[in-house]
Amino acid sequence: MTVRELVFRYTAFAAIATLVNLGTQRLVLAFGTDALFYAAAVAAGTLTGLVVKYILDKRWIFGDMQTGFKAHGRKFTLYTVMGVFTTAIFWSSETAFWFIWKTDLMREVGAIAGLAVGYFVKYQLDRRFVFSSAQLATDGSDS
């Protein structure tokens, strides 16, 4: 795959995971909006977005075809660990926007901004530490 295709796929997968994340948050927040529901919404959204992004990245970004519990368990654990720092970026941004503007729209704008920065950093970490043995199928061209 070309660099352009890689960027397109990664961006599309980040958008899909973001929609899953925010959709999950909205679902949880439909049951209540106090601090407990907010924390549950952020946690549930993060988990669902993480699983969707892992499945898409593993196969379609990093070309990793390994199967089985051992391969998935190890890689998903590393993938999650790499996501701790990037999740902190996302949560901080979303929460800061919420505290400043106190509207759902701005909370989601903060979430999207934090996720965008976080996904950029996460790709670099995943490529180096999680999927380093998988062949990243780029030919180095921009076309």
C-alpha positions as CSV (number, residue, x, y, z in Angstrom):
1,M,0.0,0.0,0.0
2,T,1.2,3.5,-0.7
3,V,1.7,6.1,2.0
4,R,-1.4,7.9,0.7
5,E,-3.4,4.7,1.1
6,L,-2.0,4.2,4.6
7,V,-2.9,7.7,5.7
8,F,-6.4,7.3,4.2
9,R,-7.0,4.0,5.9
10,Y,-5.6,5.1,9.3
11,T,-7.7,8.2,9.2
12,A,-10.8,6.3,8.2
13,F,-10.3,3.8,10.9
14,A,-9.6,6.5,13.5
15,A,-12.9,8.2,12.4
16,I,-14.8,4.8,12.7
17,A,-13.3,4.2,16.2
18,T,-14.2,7.8,17.2
19,L,-17.8,7.4,16.1
20,V,-18.0,4.1,18.0
21,N,-16.5,5.8,21.1
22,L,-18.8,8.8,21.0
23,G,-21.8,6.6,20.2
24,T,-21.1,4.5,23.2
25,Q,-20.7,7.6,25.3
26,R,-24.1,8.9,24.2
27,L,-25.7,5.6,24.9
28,V,-24.4,5.6,28.5
29,L,-25.2,9.3,29.0
30,A,-28.8,8.6,28.0
31,F,-29.2,6.9,31.4
32,G,-27.8,9.8,33.4
33,T,-25.5,12.8,33.2
34,D,-23.9,13.0,36.7
35,A,-20.2,12.5,37.3
36,L,-20.6,8.7,37.7
37,F,-22.3,8.4,34.3
38,Y,-19.8,10.7,32.7
39,A,-16.9,8.5,34.0
40,A,-18.7,5.3,32.9
41,A,-19.4,6.9,29.5
42,V,-15.8,7.8,28.9
43,A,-14.5,4.4,30.0
44,A,-17.1,2.5,27.9
45,G,-16.4,4.6,24.9
46,T,-12.7,4.2,25.2
47,L,-13.0,0.4,25.5
48,T,-15.3,0.0,22.5
49,G,-13.2,2.4,20.4
50,L,-10.0,0.5,21.4
51,V,-11.3,-2.9,20.4
52,V,-12.6,-1.7,17.0
53,K,-9.4,0.2,16.3
54,Y,-7.2,-2.8,17.2
55,I,-9.2,-5.1,14.9
56,L,-8.9,-2.7,12.0
57,D,-5.3,-1.7,12.6
58,K,-4.0,-5.2,13.1
59,R,-5.2,-6.5,9.7
60,W,-5.5,-3.4,7.4
61,I,-2.8,-1.1,8.7
62,F,0.0,-3.4,9.9
63,G,-0.8,-6.4,7.8
64,D,-0.6,-8.7,10.8
65,M,-2.3,-12.0,9.9
66,Q,-1.4,-13.9,13.1
67,T,-4.3,-15.6,14.7
68,G,-4.9,-17.4,18.0
69,F,-5.3,-16.4,21.6
70,K,-1.6,-16.1,22.3
71,A,-0.8,-13.8,19.4
72,H,-3.9,-11.7,20.0
73,G,-3.5,-11.6,23.8
74,R,0.1,-10.4,23.6
75,K,-0.5,-7.8,20.9
76,F,-3.7,-6.5,22.4
77,T,-2.0,-6.1,25.7
78,L,0.8,-4.2,24.1
79,Y,-1.6,-2.2,22.0
80,T,-3.6,-1.3,25.2
81,V,-0.4,-0.3,27.1
82,M,0.7,1.9,24.2
83,G,-2.8,3.5,24.4
84,V,-2.5,4.5,28.0
85,F,-0.5,7.7,27.2
86,T,-2.6,8.5,24.2
87,T,-5.8,7.9,26.1
88,A,-4.6,10.4,28.7
89,I,-4.3,13.0,25.9
90,F,-7.9,12.2,24.8
91,W,-9.4,12.2,28.2
92,S,-7.6,15.4,29.2
93,S,-8.8,17.2,26.1
94,E,-12.4,16.0,26.4
95,T,-12.6,16.8,30.1
96,A,-11.0,20.3,29.6
97,F,-13.5,21.2,26.9
98,W,-16.3,20.0,29.2
99,F,-15.1,22.0,32.2
100,I,-14.5,25.2,30.1
101,W,-17.7,25.2,28.0
102,K,-20.1,22.8,29.8
103,T,-21.9,21.7,26.7
104,D,-22.1,18.3,25.0
105,L,-21.1,19.8,21.7
106,M,-17.8,21.2,23.1
107,R,-17.1,18.0,25.1
108,E,-17.3,16.1,21.8
109,V,-15.1,18.7,20.0
110,G,-12.6,18.2,22.8
111,A,-12.9,14.4,22.4
112,I,-12.3,14.6,18.7
113,A,-9.3,16.9,19.1
114,G,-7.8,14.7,21.8
115,L,-8.5,11.5,19.7
116,A,-6.8,13.1,16.6
117,V,-3.6,13.9,18.5
118,G,-3.7,10.6,20.4
119,Y,-4.2,8.5,17.2
120,F,-1.2,10.2,15.6
121,V,1.0,9.4,18.6
122,K,-0.4,5.9,18.9
123,Y,0.4,5.0,15.3
124,Q,4.1,5.8,16.0
125,L,4.1,3.7,19.2
126,D,2.2,0.8,17.6
127,R,4.5,0.6,14.6
128,R,7.6,0.6,16.8
129,F,6.5,-1.6,19.7
130,V,3.4,-3.6,18.9
131,F,3.5,-4.6,15.3
132,S,7.3,-4.3,14.8
133,S,7.5,-7.9,13.5
134,A,4.6,-7.5,11.1
135,Q,5.4,-6.2,7.6
136,L,4.0,-2.7,7.1
137,A,3.0,-3.0,3.5
138,T,4.0,0.3,2.1
139,D,6.1,0.7,-0.9
140,G,7.4,4.2,0.2
141,S,5.7,6.1,-2.6
142,D,3.2,8.9,-2.3
143,S,1.1,7.9,-5.2
